Amino acid sequence: MELGLWLSLAGICAVGAMSPGPSLAVVLSHSMAQGLKHGLVASVAHGIGVGIYAALAVVGLAGLIHQFPIAYKVLLFGGAIYLVYLAYNILKAGNSKFSFDKASSSSSLYAARDGFAIAFLNPKLAIFFLALFSQFIDPETITVYQGFIMCLTVFTIDTLWYCIVSVITSKANQKFDLTRYAHIINKLLAFAFLLLALRVVITNI
């Protein structure tokens, strides 16, 4: 892939990664609740989920979504249900901390689970990458190396962005002691998750 084309691809991926949404809310929550380590784990897991959809787009499997709309809907509404689940756990945590699972304070597995799930339960990523990659590759001439570079670019940019978000959030938490406002942040995060879930339902029924 030529450098100019790669830079264009990287730029579009960066803009996509920076777009606010449920992924950003999940990473912010873990960074504030359990600190930098859990935020980074969630960021890497999210990048893996996004990278999987990028790989599916490269091999053309994303087109199957159009052939099996029921499976597509199941994933979409599964994502909405997961957002409601996160909101419920945030509210259940009360005023003591921002957390959607008490066990997450002792294990990074929960951060990885949430980071990966919020990406994997968004099949729109497959369609996005299929549309994006079609502007940069010829399906008949693409090589394994080109596909690998494109997927690696997607994974790296997405992971790097959310790692930066995690670092900034954890530093802000240390400096300003955001735990003092846990009850307010909990409610705002829960409300944001519920609104995002509602948007998914409204735009896909």
Secondary structure, DSSP 8 states (H G I E B T S, - for coil): --HHHHHHHHHHHHHHHHS-SHHHHHHHHHHHHH-HHHHHHHHHHHHHHHHHHHHHHHTTGGGHHHH-HHHHHHHHHHHHHHHHHHHHHHHHTTTS---S-GGGGT-THHHHHHHHHHHHT-THHHHHHHHHHTTT--TTT--HHHHHHHHHHHHHHHHHHHHHHHHHHHHHHHHHTGGGGHHHHHHHHHHHHHHHHHHHHHHH-
